[in-house]
Amino acid sequence: MDINSDVGELNNLLADNTYEKLMDHVDSVNIACGGHAGDETMMAAMINIAIAKNVNIGAHPSYPDKENFGRNEMDIDSNELLDVVRDQVQLLVDIAENNGGHVSHVKPHGALYNTAAHNEVIAQSIGEAIIQVDPSLKVMGLAGSGMISCFDELGLETISESFADRAYENDGSLRERKHDDALITDPIKAA
């Protein structure tokens, strides 16, 4: 089991050392690449903490949607989406290399992740973007979803993910955050 967390999304969590403390308890981090949150300074800070803590570094690309934190699905051409995802992942790869680190995986964020789970065109664009950056990058997606199948077909190594802190629908998809019971905040229930 690999416990992962999304990081680099909130500046106050860097300032109060929350990210540093968090990385004592995870195996991998997914670093925001500027689409929904984060900037080059934050990315470098997250990479350096991950290196110091011996935590796997992952890219966390999203729709270009800082206004809505990448939580809204966007009507974006598949070629434009490929460019957006590729550029975000490439930026993190470059920053990691400049800081002595290595990006091991990619995990799409928010609406991009949720849409790719059931939309093959979106998943295909994400997969092709990853291949253009580095076909050896692993890609993380919702266990049992269409995105995992699509990434497998593209020849990418996949990581099937499940969430301890999220509710699921009967079809295996994540319950939308607009529902009061979408997030599991009780540690006993999450375990």
SULWO-V43834 format. One record per residue. N is the residue number from 1. NEAR is the number of other ideal C-beta (glycine too) atoms within 10 Angstrom. D_CENTER is the distance of its C-alpha to the mean C-alpha in Angstrom with 2 decimals. Layout:
# SULWO-V43834
<<N | NEAR | D_CENTER> <N | NEAR | D_CENTER>>
This chain:
# SULWO-V43834
<<1 | 4 | 17.13> <2 | 11 | 14.09> <3 | 9 | 13.06> <4 | 19 | 9.64> <5 | 15 | 8.68> <6 | 16 | 6.60> <7 | 30 | 9.16> <8 | 28 | 10.98> <9 | 20 | 11.14> <10 | 16 | 14.81> <11 | 14 | 17.67> <12 | 7 | 19.89> <13 | 16 | 17.71> <14 | 18 | 18.23> <15 | 9 | 21.90> <16 | 11 | 22.68> <17 | 10 | 21.01> <18 | 13 | 18.71> <19 | 23 | 15.77> <20 | 17 | 18.35> <21 | 12 | 19.67> <22 | 16 | 16.38> <23 | 20 | 15.75> <24 | 8 | 19.10> <25 | 10 | 17.78> <26 | 17 | 14.54> <27 | 13 | 14.19> <28 | 20 | 10.72> <29 | 25 | 8.46> <30 | 27 | 5.03> <31 | 30 | 6.99> <32 | 27 | 7.26> <33 | 30 | 9.09> <34 | 22 | 11.75> <35 | 24 | 11.05> <36 | 26 | 10.78> <37 | 23 | 11.59> <38 | 25 | 12.48> <39 | 14 | 15.07> <40 | 14 | 16.37> <41 | 12 | 18.19> <42 | 23 | 15.36> <43 | 26 | 13.23> <44 | 18 | 16.42> <45 | 20 | 17.07> <46 | 30 | 13.81> <47 | 25 | 14.45> <48 | 15 | 18.04> <49 | 22 | 17.51> <50 | 25 | 15.25> <51 | 15 | 18.03> <52 | 10 | 20.69> <53 | 16 | 19.25> <54 | 8 | 18.60> <55 | 24 | 14.93> <56 | 18 | 12.67> <57 | 25 | 10.55> <58 | 27 | 7.16> <59 | 28 | 5.98> <60 | 34 | 3.31> <61 | 32 | 5.98> <62 | 27 | 7.72> <63 | 24 | 11.34> <64 | 19 | 13.70> <65 | 20 | 14.42> <66 | 14 | 14.86> <67 | 9 | 17.81> <68 | 14 | 16.04> <69 | 17 | 12.77> <70 | 25 | 11.09> <71 | 18 | 12.48> <72 | 12 | 15.17> <73 | 16 | 15.32> <74 | 16 | 16.91> <75 | 4 | 19.73> <76 | 17 | 18.86> <77 | 9 | 20.57> <78 | 13 | 18.75> <79 | 10 | 19.93> <80 | 12 | 18.79> <81 | 24 | 15.27> <82 | 20 | 15.36> <83 | 15 | 16.59> <84 | 23 | 14.07> <85 | 30 | 11.03> <86 | 19 | 13.28> <87 | 17 | 14.41> <88 | 27 | 11.18> <89 | 24 | 10.22> <90 | 18 | 13.94> <91 | 20 | 14.28> <92 | 30 | 12.00> <93 | 20 | 13.84> <94 | 14 | 17.07> <95 | 22 | 16.62> <96 | 23 | 15.78> <97 | 12 | 18.86> <98 | 11 | 20.96> <99 | 16 | 20.32> <100 | 9 | 21.03> <101 | 20 | 17.57> <102 | 12 | 15.70> <103 | 23 | 12.13> <104 | 16 | 11.92> <105 | 22 | 8.77> <106 | 30 | 5.91> <107 | 22 | 3.04> <108 | 31 | 3.92> <109 | 25 | 4.51> <110 | 22 | 7.97> <111 | 20 | 10.79> <112 | 31 | 9.29> <113 | 25 | 7.70> <114 | 21 | 11.06> <115 | 19 | 13.17> <116 | 28 | 12.09> <117 | 22 | 12.98> <118 | 15 | 16.52> <119 | 16 | 16.98> <120 | 14 | 17.68> <121 | 12 | 18.21> <122 | 26 | 14.71> <123 | 27 | 13.32> <124 | 19 | 15.99> <125 | 25 | 15.09> <126 | 31 | 11.49> <127 | 27 | 13.16> <128 | 17 | 15.97> <129 | 22 | 14.01> <130 | 26 | 12.47> <131 | 18 | 16.06> <132 | 15 | 17.52> <133 | 21 | 15.66> <134 | 13 | 16.12> <135 | 12 | 16.78> <136 | 10 | 16.54> <137 | 18 | 12.76> <138 | 18 | 11.50> <139 | 26 | 8.96> <140 | 23 | 7.49> <141 | 27 | 8.70> <142 | 22 | 11.06> <143 | 14 | 14.20> <144 | 14 | 17.14> <145 | 22 | 15.60> <146 | 16 | 16.65> <147 | 28 | 13.39> <148 | 22 | 14.00> <149 | 14 | 17.57> <150 | 24 | 16.84> <151 | 26 | 14.72> <152 | 14 | 17.56> <153 | 12 | 20.12> <154 | 17 | 18.73> <155 | 9 | 19.24> <156 | 22 | 15.71> <157 | 12 | 15.25> <158 | 19 | 13.04> <159 | 20 | 11.71> <160 | 12 | 12.55> <161 | 15 | 10.91> <162 | 12 | 12.91> <163 | 14 | 12.90> <164 | 10 | 15.94> <165 | 12 | 15.73> <166 | 14 | 15.50> <167 | 16 | 18.39> <168 | 13 | 18.52> <169 | 10 | 20.84> <170 | 5 | 23.50> <171 | 8 | 21.79> <172 | 13 | 18.74> <173 | 14 | 16.45> <174 | 17 | 14.96> <175 | 16 | 17.67> <176 | 11 | 17.16> <177 | 13 | 16.86> <178 | 7 | 20.23> <179 | 10 | 21.96> <180 | 8 | 23.29> <181 | 8 | 22.41> <182 | 14 | 18.72> <183 | 13 | 17.72> <184 | 16 | 19.50> <185 | 7 | 20.74> <186 | 8 | 23.51> <187 | 9 | 22.65> <188 | 6 | 25.37> <189 | 10 | 23.97> <190 | 12 | 20.43> <191 | 7 | 22.03>>
